Every structure is written in structure tokens, then in C-alpha cells.
């Protein structure tokens, strides 16, 4: 039923197709060109798009097509990993706080409030330069560390109502371990919210990575991301637009596609949404359209005089 609702949402299907095509372009596209993203062509400096360099070249002769695909690759991977780590952390912290209650709840919520007070952008800009030797995975963990608190609060509030449900209380009375109850009974019942939140967190993580890389606090040279490409091409965009607009267009396209998928998942997983009620209405209208024919056949068979007399005769004999 959820899959049927999701496939009926044209925006979600279009967003999923766009995301799939972007992944294919990011990981299969570099094999279509002979140029590497770090290899310069000194005979073609700031050349416009051509048959040799499809997206043109930058100031030192590097192929913009190869660089854009490398940046898209890096941004997609960072966005997916940040969304995965932050969603897992938020679900565990929120579910444990809501289920155990008491001092566990107070301690975890104090940690959440403390993390919300910290200006995440300022902390990342201070810490990220000290992680140059750790690579971009440390940057992923740093972004995920400041991207889970709101989700944890929502999961906690949902767990507070779920822990009083009959199936959770029955498992508790049977002596099932609390962590098993959380993983087998609580988290599956908040999975719809977590799926939607993780989908939208991918776009948010890509935008955060782009913003930080734009200001020089994200992916470091010689590697590239969409943020570093935008930062390098901003000043030259009026004169050499291919240095900026290809990377910007892919970024906007990806974020819009992810938002469309998130909207479609929300409507498909929420039984109270208008999209979820629409298939039911269509089935009811079809059944109403067939109703008179079935009713006539039913009346015809049930009201035959022979059957009525026979039944009456049986009752009278009885």
C-alpha cells in the first residue's frame, strides 16, 4: 500500500529518477571523459565548453566536467553519510530517553539542550582546520555530531506514547530486555518519521557541506566538492559562467529532487494525508458505479417467487 501511494506521487517518482541519474552521472560519468579532475591541460586555459572539454576548463586548464563530477561525488557521499550517522544517533538517544525516563531522560535531554545551545557553524569552523590530517571522514562525523538533536527530541516524544501501548507493556511484563524492546518494538513504529527525516537530512547535509566548503572549512585541496567549485567560480561567474553554473545547477537539482522524495514519503507513510485517502475514494467510486448492477442481480436471485414459496412452505410445515 505504501509503495502504491509512493508510485502514485509523480513528484516523488520524478525526484527518485533524478537522484538515481545524478548518482549514475557522478560515479559513471568520469569514465566517459579522458580527463582527470586534477590533471591540467596547459594548452586550454579558461576555454568555454567544447567537444574536447565538455564543460570547459578553469584558470589552470583543469577539465570542469571532471571536476564537477568529482565534486558531486564527494557531496553525495558526505550527504548520505551525515544523514545516516545523525539519524541513527538521534533514534537511539531519543528512544532511550523516552523509554527509560527518570534520570536517563533528564541526562540525555540535558545533553541535547546543551548541543542546541552551541553555535554549530562556529564550532565546526573552529574545529575543522585542526582535522586536516584526519581526512573528509572526520568532517562527516563533525557535521553529523551537530545534526541530530531536533530529531532526537521528536523521537523521544513519540516513544513516550509508544511505551504505554499494549504490545510494549506485554513485552516488558514477559521480561524482554529493554534494548530489545527499543529495537524490535519502539523504533519500527517510528520508522516512517525516521525515513522522512533521513531523506530530508541528505539535502540539508549537502547544503551544509557546500556552505562550509565555500568558506574554506570543508573539503580541502587537492580534492574538490560542489562547495569548493562554487567558491572558486563565484568571482569569475560573470565572465566565465561555466566555472560556476554547472556545479550550482547540479546542487539545486539534487536538493529539489531530495525534497520531492521526502514529500512523497511523508504522504505515503501518513494514513491521514490527502494522498493516502485518494486511492480509497477512487475504489469507493468504482464500487458505487458497479453497485446497481450487483444489487439488481442480488435482488433477482433472492426475491424469486419459487424460493419464497418454498421457504414459506418449510416454515409452515415446521
N, C-alpha and C positions, 0 to 999 in steps of 0.2 A: 504493500500500500504506500509506504513512504517512497519507494523507488518510482512508483507510478506518478505520485504527486510531483516528485522532483523532475521527472521527464516531461511532465505537463507544463512546467515552468520554463518558458522559452528563454528567459533571461539567464537562468541558471545553466541551461544546456549550452547556450552561446558562450557564457563565461568559462565553462569547463572545456569547451573546444578551444577557446583562445589560450587558456593556461596550458593545455596539452601541446598546442602548436608552439607556444613560447618555449616550453621545455625541449621540444624536438629541435627548435632553432638554436637554442643555447648550447645543447650538447652534441648535435649532429652538424650544425652549421659550420663550425671551424674546419671540418673535413672537406668542405666544398670549396675552400679557397687555399691557394698555395702559401699565403702569407701568415706568419705567426704574429700574435699580438705584440710581441716585444721586439720583432725584427724590423729595423727601419729600411726604407727604400730611399737612399740619398739622392736618387735622380728624380724623385717626385715629392717635393715639399709643398704641403698645403694645396694639393691638387684636388679639384672637385670630383664628384663621383664619375667613374668611367668604367669601361669594360675591364680594365686591369685592376683598379681599386673600386669596388662597388659602392662603398660609402665615402670614397675619397681618402685623403691622408692628412695627418696632423703636421705640426711645425717641424718635426724631426723625421718625417717620412714614414711613420708607422701607419699600418692599414687600419682605418677607422672601423671597418666591418669586423675584422678580427678582434679589435679592442672592445667594440660594443658587445659582441657575443661573449667575450671573456667576462666583461663587467656584468652582463645579465646572468651568466652562470653563477658568479660569486654572490650576487644579490639574491638570487633564488635560493641557493643553498643556505645562506645566512638567514633569510626569512623563514624557511621551513624549520631549521634547527632551533631558532629562537622561539617560534610558536610551539614546537614540540616540548622543549625543556620548560618553558614558562607554564604551559597548560598542565603538564604532569606535576610540577611543583605546586601550582595553585590547587589542583584537585586533591592532592594528598594533604596539604595543610588545611584547606577548608573542610574536608571531610573529617579529619581527625579532630579539629576544633569543635565542629558541630556535634559529632557523635559522643566524644568523651565528656565534653562540658567541663565545668569546675575550673580548677587551676590550669588544666591543659588549654582550655578555651581562652582563659584570660591571658596566659603567657603567649600563645600564638597570635591572638588578636593584638596584643601589645607590640609584638614584632611587626605585624602588618601595619599598624598605625605608625610605628617608628620608620618603616621603609617608605610610607607615603609622605612623611614629613620631609625626608631628604629630597633635595632637588636632583632628580636622577640625571638630567642632562649635564649639570655642573659636575656631579661626581664622576660620570663617565669621562668627561673631558679632562679631569684631573688624573684619573687612574689609567686611562688608555695609553698615554705616552710612556708609562712605566712598564707596559706589557709588550714592548716592541719585539723582544726575543721569543715571546710565547706564541706568536702567530695569530691568525684570524680566529681560531677556535676560542682563544681567551676572550676575544672581542664578542663572540657569540654568547659565551657564558655571562659576560658583563651585561649585555643587553637583556638576556633572559632574567637576570637577577633583579632587574627593576621593571619587570613587565608582567607580574603575576598577582599583585596584591588585590586589585579590584575583583578579579575572577575568584580569588580565594574567599573574599567576603560573600560573594553571591553563592558559591558552593556551600559555605557554612550555613547560610540561611536556609538553603534547600535541604541540607542534611538535618537541621533541627526539626523540620516537619517529617522527614522520612524516618527518623529513628523511633517515632511513636507509631509507625504503621504496623499492622498485624504481622507481616512476614518478618520484619526486623525484630520485633519483640519475641516472636516464636523462635527465631534462630538464637537469640540471646538466652532464652529460657532453656534451650537444648544444650547450652554450653559451648556454642561455636565461638572460636577465638575472635576477639573484636576486629583485628586486622582482616580476617577472612570475611567478616560481615561487611566491612567497609568496601573491600574489593569485589565481593560477589553480589552484594545486595544494594549498597548505597550508590557507589559510583556508576553502575549500569543504569540506574534510574535518573542520573543527572547527565548521562552521556550525550543527550540531544543538545543541551546547553553547551557542553564542553566542545562538541564538534563545531557548532556555530562559532563559538568564541575562538577556537583554534584557527578556523578558516579566516576570520577577520583579523586575527593576530598576525597572520602571514603578511598581509598588506601593510599593517602597522609596523612590523619589524623591518620590512624592506624600506619603508619611508624613513624610519629611524636610522637605519644603516646609511641610507643615502644622505640624510642631513648631517650625520656625524662625519662621514667621509668627505662631504662637501667642505666642511670646516677643517679638515685635516686630522680628525681624531679616529678615523675608522681604518679601512684597509690601507696598507702602506705600500709605496712603490718598492719594487717594480710591478707588483700586482695591481690590478685595477678593479673597480666596481662601477656601477652606474653613478654613484655619488662622486667618485674621483673624476670620471669623464665629464660630468656636468660642471664640476668645479673648474676643470681645465678649459672647458669650452665656453664658459659664460662670457668672459671678456671678449672673445673673438666671434661670438654668435652673430653680431650684425654684419660682419664682413665675410666670415666663413661659417655659414649656418650649419653645414653638415657635421661640424665638430660638436654641436650641442643638441640639435633637434632629433637626431636618430635615437640617442640614449634617452632623451626626455620623452619621446613618443613611446618607446618600449616600456618605460617606467609607468607612465599614465595608463597605458593599455593593460598592463598587468594588474595594477591596483584596482581599476574598474572591473576587470574580469573577476578578481577575487571577491569584491563586494557583491557582484551579481550572484556568485555561488553562495555566499553567506546568506543573502536574502532568500534565495531558493531553498536552502536547507532550513532556514527558520520557518518558512511557510509549510514545508513538507513535514517537519517534525512536530509542529504545533497543531494539535487537533482543533483548536478554536479559531484558526486563521481562516480567512475567506477562501484561500486556495484549497484548503483541506475540505471545506464544505461544498465547493463547486462540483466535484465528481459525484457526490451524493445527490445533489439536486438534479443532475443530469440523469442519474439512474432512476430517480423518482419520477421524473417527467416521462422517461421511456416506459416505465411500468404503468403510469396513468394512461399513456397512449394505447397500451395493449389491454387496459383493464376492461372496457366494454365487451371486447370480443370474448375474453375468457369468462366474463360474467355471464354473457349470453349462453355460452356453451355449458357453463355450470348450471344455470337455471334450467336449461333444456333437459339436461340429464337428471336433475334432481326433482323436477316437477312433472314427470310423466305420469299420466293418469293410471297407467298399469301398475307402476311401482307404488303409487299412493294407495290404490285399492288393495293391493296385495298386503302392504303394511297394515292398513286398517283392518283387513280380514284377520291378520295374525293377532292384532291386539284384541279384536272382538272375540276370537276363539279363546284367547288366553283369559 
